[in-house]
């Protein structure tokens, strides 16, 4: 592989520096660097970050290739600055065996736009009744360390306890979709003033908070790791904050859309705003931002959930839940966290690269931008402003809530182990 010299980049938003990539590795970081025969990328003061890591992506393959494939999903990831994604288990067939997780893992390796780490199901068929082959998935070629029934909650406390005990043996983590099913039967949106006015079934905050409270206590009892998927309420923040104060080994994620959008948007009845968990109130949004800033919430995860046109272009009650997010995540974080002064770019690197890689044990990712480290990098034009146009997405699906909305920032380059996957905003 050839040498690449990135000239004049603001590493983690700091003073401009040069970064020399030699093969798969960062060879040198400094000023006034040169290298004979190197390809030169003029950064012109753009921000250089470690490649982003998404702990919560739905790639849909196998089984729902009409909405996304490993190829199109990883292309979308590279376009958004990601060098590694964790693929959720709610595929068809469900990723609850070594065979299925290895299939997803190998497809990621073949396509090469980013590393794909499969997440294994906690229970067989996501049915919540019997533990899946957790050990076999961990011992497989995919080396699964994260397990989740995302899309469904592991609502049986005994099953959840057993899962926590099982993964503790090899340092794994259970990522919980916190949704008490009995409290959300028929729910269509956040329970509150707007749901009452619209006459839509309400999704109470306590449905999320009660499961989180139970699970952090189970994790404490077992002495295992638990991760909370797409935390969305101010009350959930307080429970996680309390758990961390007790020394419980809990981590949590927030999605970009829960950092920006509120349930007021549902007044449009546009199903693009239908998501699980639902969009919450302005109070919740502000609490989530503060919690991400102070470290109570550890990471940003996209919950990239692609759906074909017909699953969203229908009446609200019949529409599928979910939004695509890989290609807009960094822009939303810039808008909600950086431009509000809540995080600097080093903080963004921590929440979107270092910490998710640490939680998921993603080897070679989330590393510092320094000599000797893997050259997993993304270059961001933070001065850019533009309207979101889903027609230009690399994802197979277009169900974005940001269509026509102006967002800041644009990823111009992504490198995976020194190989460009995105160049000047175009897939390599």
N, C-alpha and C positions, 0 to 999 in steps of 0.2 A: 504494500500500500504506500502511496506517495505521502509526502509531507504537506501539511496545510498550515499556513501562518494567518491567524486571525489578528488583524492589526487594529489597535485603538478601541478595544472593547471595554466597557465598564463592567468588570467582573463583580457580580453581585451588587451592581449599582454604584461601585466605588470609582476611583480615578481610572482613566483609560490606561489599559495595559495591552501588551501583545501576548498571544497564546500560541505556542508552537505545538502542533500535533504531529507525531511521528508514528505511523502505523496505527495501532489501536490505542496508543497511550499519549497523554499530555507530556511532552518532553521538557517544556520550559514555559514559565510565566514571568514576564518582566517588561521593561521598556526598551525600545530600540532594537528589538530582536530581528534577526535575518536568518535565512536558510536558503542555501543555493538550490534552485530547482523546485522550491516549494510553491504550491498554489496559494495565492494571496487573496484573502477575503478582507475587504476594507469595511470594518465595523462602523466607523464614523460615529462613535459614541453610543452605539446600541448596547443594551444590557446583555451580558453573557451569564447564563445560569447553568447549573448542572441539569442534565436531561430530566424532564419531569417524570414522575412515577404515579400512576393511577391505581389505587387499591380497589377500585370498584367500577368495572367496565362490563357491559353486556355485549359480547361479540356474536351471539345468537347461533353460531355454528357449533355443532351440527343441529339441523332441524328447522331453523327459521332463516334460511339463506335469502329469503325474499326481503328481509329487513336489514340484514348485515351478514358479512362473512368475516373470517379472520383476516383475509386480505384487505377488504375495504375498511374494516375497523382499525387495523393497524396503520393503514394509510392516513385515516383521520387522526390517529394518535400522533403520527409523525408531523402532520400539518399543524397540530396544536402544541408541538414542542415536547412530546412524550417519547421516552426511549424504552419504557417498560409499562405494561398494563397487566392487571390481574383480572382474568376473565371469569365472570360469575357462572355458577353451576346450573342455572335454570335453562338448560338447552333441551333438545329432544333427540336422542335420549338424554336424561339428566346425567350430569357429570358426577356420578356416585360410584364409579368403579375406576380401577387403574387404566383400563382400556380406553375409556372416554377421555380422561384427563391427558393421557399420552397422545391421543389423536389431536387434541387442541394444541398441546405443547409443540408437537411436530409441525403442525400447520404454521404456527408462529415462526418456527425456525426456518421453514422453507421460504416463506414470504419475505422475511428479513427487514421489515420496516420498523419494527421495534420488538423487544423481547416480550413474549407472552407467557405469563405464569398462571396456569389454571388454578381456580379455587374449587375445592371439592365440596360436594354436598355434605351436610351434617347427617341427614337421614335419607334412607332409601326412597328414591322418587320424590323427594321433598315432602313426603307425607307426614313427617313428624312422629312416626311410630317405632321405627327401628333404626339404630345407628348404621350409617353406610360404612364402606370399607376404608375407614380413615387411615389405618396403618398401611394397607396395601397402596393407597394413593400416595402416601408419604414416601414409601419405599420405591415407587415407580420411577421411571425416567423423568417424569414431571416434577418429582420432589415436592409435592404439595405440602405447604405449611399453614395455609389459611383455609378454613372451612366455613361455609355459610349456606343456609337455605334461602338466601335473599329472594324476595318476592313473597316469601312466607316466613312467619315467625316460628321459631322452635318454642312453642308455647307450653309444652309439657316440661315441668320443672325437673322431673326425674331424668328425662332424656337429655336436657340441657346440662344437668350435673354430670351425667356419664360422659357426655362429649367433652366437657371441660377436663374431666379426669383423664380421659384417653389422650387428648392432645398434649397434656402436660408432660407426658413421657418423652416426647421428642421436641418440645419447645414450640409446639404449634399454637394457633390462636383460633378461637371461634368468633366469627363476625356475625353479630345478631341483628336481624331485621326486627326492630322492636315495635311490635303491633299486636296487642291483645285482640285476637280475632272476634271474640264475642262483643267487644265494645265498638267494633267497626263494621258490623254487619249492615250492609246497605249504605255505607258511608260513601259520599261523593266528593266532599271537600272539607276543609277545616271547620270544626264546629265553633260557631260564634255568631256575631251580628250579621255577617254577610250571608252565611248559610240559612239563617232564620228568615232573612228578607227574600232570598231567592227560592226558598222552599226545597233546598237540596239536603240530602241526608248528611248529618254532621259527623266529623271524624274528631273525637275529643283528644286533647293533648294528653290526658291521663292514659289513653290507650298505649301511647309510647312510653310515658314516664313510669308506669307501673311495671312494665317488662324490664326497663333499665334498672330500676330499683331492685327488683328480684335478682337480676343477673349479676350485678356487682356484688351482692351479698353471697351468691353462689360461688363467684370467682374467689372471693375472700375465704370462704369456707374450704374450698378445694385447694387454694393456693395456685390458681392457674390464670392464664391471660384471657381477657375478653375484650372484644372490640365492638363498638357501637356504630352500626351503619347509619348514614344520613340522618344524624341527629337534627331535630327541627324545632324544638320548643325551648322557651326560656326555662321552664321547669326541668327539662332534661339536662340543661346546662348546670343547674344547681345540684342535681343528683350526682352528676359526674364530678363536679367540683368537690362535693362532700366525700365521694368515694376516694378520690385522689388524696384528699387530706388525711384519710385513714390508711394510706399506703396500699390500697387495692390496685392490682395490676390491670387497670382499665385504660383503653385508648378510645378516641372517638373521632368521627369524621363529620364534615359538613359539606354539602354540595354547593357549587356556585349559585344555582338558582335559589336556594334557600338564603343566600347572602344578599340577594337583590330583589326578588319578586315577592309580592304579598297576595293574600287571598282576594284583595280588591279586584284583581285582574279577572277573577272568575265571573264577575258581573257581565263580561262579554259573552259568556257561554261558549267561548272558543276552546275546544278540547285540547289545544296545544298546551294549555295551562293545567291540564289534569295530570297529576303526578302522585306517586306514593313514596314517602309521606306527602300529604298535601301542602300546598303553599300556605304559610301561616300569616300571622299579623305583623304589622310594623314593629310592635314591641318585641316579638320573637326575633325578627330579622336583626334588630339592633343588639339584642342579647347574644345572638350567634356571632356577630362580628366582634364584639368585645371578648367573647370566650375564645375565639380563634386567635385574637391578638394576645391574650394573656396566657395562652397555652392550655387552657382547660379543654378546648377542642384541639386535637393534635394535628389534624391534617385536613386538606381539601381533597375530596374525591368526587369524580364527575357523576357517578351513577348514570353514565352514558347508556340510554335506553332507546335504541332505534326501533321505529315501527313503520310499516309500509303505509302509504297514503290512505288506503281504505280503512285502516284501523284508527285513524285520527279524523278523517273527513267524514264525520257522522255526528249524530246527536250526542250530547254530553254523556248521558247515562250509558251509552253503548261503547264509548271510546275507550281505547286502551290507555293505561297509565304510563307516563314516562316521557322523557325529553332526551334528545341528543345533546352532548356536552363537551366532547373531547376538543373540538376545534374552537370553542369560545371560552373555555374555562379560564385561561390565563388572562384574557381581556376582562372578564367579569371580576376576577380577583384584583386586577389593577384598578378597576373602577371602584370597587367597594372597600378595598383594604389599603391600597397604596395611595390613591389620590385623596383618601380621607385621613391619611396620616396614621392609620392604625398599624400598618406594617411597612417596613422598608423592604428592599429587594432581597436582602439576606434573609429576612423573615419569610418571604415568599419561597425562597429556595428551601428553607427548613420545612415549611408546611406542605410543599408540593413535590419535594424530591427526597430530602434527607430522611424525614420522619416516616413517610409511607414505605420507603425502602427498608427502613429499620423494622417497622412493624411486620412487613411481609417477608423479611429475610431475603430481599432481592440482591443477590451478590453482584458487585460491580456497579451498582446504581446508588444514587444519593451520596456520591463521594464528593469531596472538595474539588474545586477547580484549582489544582496544583500539580506540580511536576510528579510524575510517577503514577498518577491516577488514570483510570480508564477514560478515554475521550468520549464520554457520553455528555453531550452539550446541546444547548439551545440558545439561539441568538434572537433577541426581541427588539423590535423597533417600537419603543415606548411612546414616541412622539406621534405615531400614526393615529388617525381618527377616521373611522369609516362605518358605514351602515352594514349590518350583517345581511348577507345575501346567501341563503342556503343553496341556491343553484350552483354555487362554486364549491360546495362541500365535497370532501373525499368520501365521506360516509355514504352508504347506499340510501339512507333515510334522511328526511328533511324536517322532522318534527322538532324544530327549534322554537323556543318562546321569544327569541330575540330578532326575528326577521324584521328588517326595516329599522331596528333600533341602532343608534350610534354607540359604538363601544371603542375604547382606546386600545392601543397596542396591537402588534401583529408579529407573529413568529416568522422570521425570514429564513432561518437555517436551523436544521437539526442534524446532529451527528451521532450515529450509533457505533461505538467503538472505532471512531475515526473515519467512518464511512458516511458520507452525506446521504441522508434520506429526504431532506428538503433543502432546496437551493433557491434563493431569491423568491421564496414563497411558493415554489412549484416542486412537486414530488420528483425526486431523483429517479 
